[in-house]
Amino acid sequence: MSKGFLIDMDGVIYRGSQMIPGADQFIRQLREDGTPFLFLTNNSQRTRRDVVTKLARMGINVDEQHVFTCAMATARFLAQQKPNGTAYVLGEGGLLNALHQNGYSVVDHDPDFVVVGEGRTLNWDMLETATQMILDGAKLIATNDDPNCPTSRGTRPGAGAAIAFLEKATGRKALSIGKPSPLMMRMARKEIGLETSETVMIGDTMETDILGGVQMGYQTILVLSGGTKRENVIEHPYHPDLIIESVAELVRPSVDRVSLKTPVGVPDHEESAERFVASLRH
């Protein structure tokens, strides 16, 4: 049975503007082998084209069809729930573009939904406007509930921080579409025509990438090239199928030498690393 990959980006393929060594070889290998893959990101700011350009500048050549963002998932979900609806948006180009492509109008009064993504232009007036719209009946939607985002200058609040503000101010709960929500995880799998048993999620974050994969019944690979340390894994009641330093370990011929690095306190996996990795190639 063939396998395909859902691949997180920041911390897996790159850190900031720097490619993680070996990531380009891994993606090149997938393309040469004809292995289905999709980059999966909770960043709603960039369009597919923006992401492709960022990767190209790092030496990773992919097509727009290889990119799936939480903004795309959110827009598709809303179009299914209420076709040709309206939204007041706290977010930037990637989210606005996705909504427009799915038949949504962005409005500044009486919207069907208040949709919240990442953004550097958020201000108090926008939060105040959104609060009243929600109290007046607009439904609250989050592209993701990540509380913060790493930047070259440190950490800035994420969509989840703005959502927490609006939930507290209105007493209403948001529906989050991005990872680890099954809504996005299922859409992404179907986007590249995979069955559950054929899907492998690669990520660097336990709370989004790995949790989302585990909940969907996908095989999961945690890389330590991002925000998670090996000792962090035992803090969670679930664990990945495989832990590796980076995706460079999945590149042939090193793929044959990957060893399962089980953290202290995590039960041994029934399947050996060698067998696990071999299963990804058949």
C-alpha positions as CSV (number, residue, x, y, z in Angstrom):
1,M,0.0,0.0,0.0
2,S,1.3,3.4,-0.9
3,K,1.9,6.2,1.7
4,G,1.5,9.9,1.4
5,F,2.6,12.7,3.7
6,L,1.0,15.7,5.4
7,I,4.0,18.0,6.3
8,D,4.1,20.9,8.7
9,M,6.4,23.7,7.6
10,D,7.8,26.0,10.2
11,G,10.1,23.8,12.3
12,V,10.0,20.9,9.8
13,I,11.0,22.4,6.5
14,Y,12.4,25.7,7.7
15,R,13.0,27.9,10.7
16,G,12.2,31.5,9.9
17,S,13.9,32.2,6.6
18,Q,16.4,29.4,6.9
19,M,15.8,25.9,5.4
20,I,16.4,23.0,7.8
21,P,19.3,20.9,6.3
22,G,18.1,18.0,4.3
23,A,14.6,19.3,3.8
24,D,15.1,20.0,0.1
25,Q,16.5,16.5,-0.4
26,F,13.5,15.0,1.3
27,I,11.0,16.9,-0.8
28,R,13.0,16.2,-4.0
29,Q,12.9,12.5,-3.1
30,L,9.1,12.6,-2.7
31,R,8.7,14.2,-6.1
32,E,11.0,11.8,-7.8
33,D,9.2,8.8,-6.3
34,G,5.7,10.2,-7.1
35,T,4.8,10.1,-3.5
36,P,1.7,12.2,-2.6
37,F,2.5,15.1,-0.2
38,L,0.9,18.3,1.1
39,F,2.4,21.1,3.1
40,L,0.0,21.8,6.0
41,T,0.2,25.1,7.7
42,N,-1.7,27.0,10.5
43,N,-0.4,30.3,9.1
44,S,-3.4,32.0,7.5
45,Q,-1.4,35.1,6.4
46,R,0.1,33.7,3.2
47,T,-1.6,32.6,0.0
48,R,-0.5,29.3,-1.7
49,R,1.5,31.4,-4.1
50,D,3.3,33.2,-1.3
51,V,4.3,29.9,0.3
52,V,5.5,28.5,-3.0
53,T,7.7,31.6,-3.5
54,K,9.1,31.4,0.0
55,L,10.1,27.8,-0.5
56,A,11.6,28.5,-4.0
57,R,13.9,31.1,-2.5
58,M,15.2,28.4,-0.2
59,G,15.8,26.0,-3.1
60,I,12.6,23.9,-2.6
61,N,10.6,23.7,-5.8
62,V,6.9,22.7,-5.4
63,D,3.6,23.7,-7.0
64,E,0.7,25.5,-5.5
65,Q,-1.2,22.2,-5.3
66,H,1.3,21.1,-2.7
67,V,0.2,23.7,-0.2
68,F,-2.9,23.6,2.1
69,T,-3.4,26.4,4.6
70,C,-5.8,26.8,7.5
71,A,-7.2,29.8,5.6
72,M,-8.2,27.5,2.7
73,A,-9.7,25.0,5.1
74,T,-11.7,27.7,6.9
75,A,-13.0,29.3,3.7
76,R,-14.1,25.9,2.3
77,F,-15.8,25.0,5.6
78,L,-17.8,28.3,5.6
79,A,-18.8,27.8,1.9
80,Q,-20.2,24.4,2.8
81,Q,-22.1,25.7,5.8
82,K,-23.5,28.9,4.2
83,P,-22.7,29.4,0.5
84,N,-22.1,32.9,-0.6
85,G,-22.1,34.2,2.9
86,T,-20.4,37.3,4.4
87,A,-17.6,37.7,6.9
88,Y,-15.9,40.3,9.0
89,V,-12.2,39.4,9.0
90,L,-9.5,39.9,11.5
91,G,-6.6,38.7,9.3
92,E,-4.5,39.3,6.2
93,G,-4.1,38.5,2.5
94,G,-4.1,34.7,2.7
95,L,-7.4,34.6,4.6
96,L,-9.1,37.3,2.5
97,N,-8.0,35.6,-0.7
98,A,-9.3,32.2,0.4
99,L,-12.7,33.6,1.4
100,H,-13.1,35.4,-1.9
101,Q,-12.1,32.3,-3.9
102,N,-14.9,30.4,-2.1
103,G,-17.6,32.9,-2.8
104,Y,-17.5,34.9,0.4
105,S,-17.8,38.7,0.6
106,V,-15.8,40.6,3.3
107,V,-18.0,43.2,4.9
108,D,-17.8,45.7,7.7
109,H,-21.3,45.4,9.1
110,D,-23.9,42.7,9.8
111,P,-21.8,39.7,8.8
112,D,-22.7,36.0,9.0
113,F,-19.4,35.2,10.6
114,V,-16.5,36.9,12.4
115,V,-13.4,35.1,11.1
116,V,-10.1,35.4,13.0
117,G,-6.6,34.6,11.7
118,E,-3.1,35.9,12.2
119,G,-2.3,39.5,11.5
120,R,-0.1,42.4,12.3
121,T,-2.8,45.0,11.7
122,L,-5.1,44.0,14.5
123,N,-6.2,46.9,16.8
124,W,-8.6,47.7,19.6
125,D,-11.2,49.1,17.2
126,M,-11.3,45.9,15.3
127,L,-11.8,43.8,18.4
128,E,-14.5,46.2,19.6
129,T,-16.3,45.9,16.3
130,A,-16.0,42.1,16.2
131,T,-17.3,41.9,19.8
132,Q,-20.5,43.8,19.0
133,M,-21.0,41.8,15.8
134,I,-20.8,38.5,17.7
135,L,-23.2,39.8,20.4
136,D,-25.5,40.7,17.5
137,G,-25.5,37.2,16.2
138,A,-22.4,36.6,14.0
139,K,-20.8,33.3,14.5
140,L,-17.2,33.2,15.7
141,I,-14.7,31.2,13.6
142,A,-11.0,30.8,14.2
143,T,-8.6,29.7,11.4
144,N,-6.6,28.1,14.2
145,D,-6.2,28.5,18.0
146,D,-2.4,28.8,18.2
147,P,-1.8,31.2,21.1
148,N,1.4,32.7,19.7
149,C,3.7,32.7,16.7
150,P,7.6,32.7,16.6
151,T,9.2,35.5,14.6
152,S,12.7,36.7,13.9
153,R,12.2,39.3,16.7
154,G,10.8,36.9,19.3
155,T,7.1,35.9,19.8
156,R,4.0,37.7,18.9
157,P,0.3,36.8,19.8
158,G,-1.4,34.4,17.4
159,A,-4.9,33.9,16.3
160,G,-5.7,32.0,19.5
161,A,-4.9,35.1,21.6
162,A,-7.4,37.2,19.7
163,I,-10.0,34.4,19.9
164,A,-9.5,34.2,23.7
165,F,-10.2,37.9,23.9
166,L,-13.4,37.7,21.9
167,E,-14.6,34.6,23.7
168,K,-14.1,36.3,27.1
169,A,-15.7,39.5,25.9
170,T,-18.8,37.9,24.4
171,G,-19.2,34.6,26.3
172,R,-19.4,32.8,23.0
173,K,-17.1,29.9,22.0
174,A,-15.3,29.9,18.6
175,L,-15.0,27.0,16.2
176,S,-11.4,26.4,15.2
177,I,-10.8,24.9,11.8
178,G,-7.0,24.5,11.7
179,K,-4.7,21.8,13.1
180,P,-5.4,19.8,15.2
181,S,-9.1,20.0,14.2
182,P,-10.3,17.0,12.3
183,L,-11.9,19.4,9.8
184,M,-8.6,20.5,8.4
185,M,-6.9,17.2,8.9
186,R,-9.6,15.4,6.9
187,M,-9.7,18.0,4.1
188,A,-6.0,17.7,3.7
189,R,-6.0,14.0,3.4
190,K,-8.8,14.1,0.8
191,E,-7.0,16.8,-1.1
192,I,-4.3,14.3,-2.2
193,G,-6.6,11.3,-2.4
194,L,-5.3,9.3,0.5
195,E,-7.1,6.9,2.8
196,T,-6.6,7.1,6.6
197,S,-4.3,4.1,6.6
198,E,-2.1,5.6,3.9
199,T,-1.6,9.0,5.6
200,V,1.5,10.0,7.6
201,M,1.6,13.3,9.5
202,I,5.1,14.9,10.0
203,G,5.3,17.8,12.4
204,D,7.3,19.4,15.2
205,T,4.5,20.3,17.6
206,M,2.7,17.8,19.8
207,E,-0.4,19.9,20.5
208,T,-1.2,20.5,16.8
209,D,0.6,18.2,14.3
210,I,0.9,15.0,16.4
211,L,-2.4,15.4,18.2
212,G,-4.3,16.0,15.0
213,G,-2.7,13.0,13.4
214,V,-3.4,10.7,16.3
215,Q,-7.0,11.8,16.5
216,M,-7.5,11.0,12.8
217,G,-5.8,7.6,13.0
218,Y,-2.8,8.7,10.8
219,Q,0.7,7.5,11.4
220,T,2.8,10.3,13.0
221,I,6.4,11.4,12.9
222,L,7.7,14.0,15.3
223,V,10.8,16.0,14.3
224,L,13.0,17.7,16.9
225,S,14.1,20.4,14.5
226,G,11.4,22.8,15.7
227,G,9.8,23.7,19.0
228,T,9.5,20.3,20.7
229,K,12.3,18.7,22.8
230,R,12.5,14.9,23.4
231,E,11.7,15.4,27.1
232,N,8.5,17.3,26.3
233,V,6.9,14.2,24.7
234,I,6.2,12.4,28.1
235,E,4.1,15.4,29.2
236,H,1.4,14.2,26.8
237,P,-1.1,11.3,27.1
238,Y,-0.4,10.4,23.4
239,H,2.9,10.0,21.5
240,P,4.1,9.8,17.9
241,D,4.9,6.6,16.0
242,L,8.4,7.8,15.3
243,I,10.7,10.5,16.7
244,I,13.6,11.8,14.6
245,E,16.0,14.7,14.6
246,S,14.8,16.1,11.3
247,V,13.3,15.0,7.9
248,A,16.9,14.6,6.7
249,E,16.7,11.2,8.4
250,L,14.0,10.2,6.0
251,V,16.2,10.7,3.0
252,R,17.7,7.6,1.3
253,P,20.0,6.0,2.2
254,S,19.9,7.4,5.7
255,V,16.3,6.3,5.9
256,D,17.5,2.7,6.4
257,R,19.4,3.8,9.5
258,V,16.7,5.6,11.4
259,S,16.3,4.4,14.9
260,L,13.2,4.9,17.1
261,K,14.2,7.2,19.9
262,T,11.7,6.4,22.6
263,P,11.6,9.0,25.5
264,V,11.9,7.9,29.0
265,G,8.4,7.2,30.4
266,V,6.9,6.4,27.0
267,P,6.1,2.7,26.4
268,D,8.1,0.9,23.7
269,H,6.4,0.8,20.4
270,E,5.3,-2.6,19.1
271,E,6.7,-1.8,15.7
272,S,10.4,-1.3,15.2
273,A,11.6,1.9,13.6
274,E,13.1,-0.1,10.8
275,R,9.7,-1.8,10.0
276,F,7.9,1.5,10.4
277,V,10.2,3.4,8.0
278,A,10.1,0.5,5.6
279,S,6.3,0.6,5.6
280,L,6.4,4.2,4.5
281,R,8.1,3.1,1.3
282,H,5.6,0.5,0.1
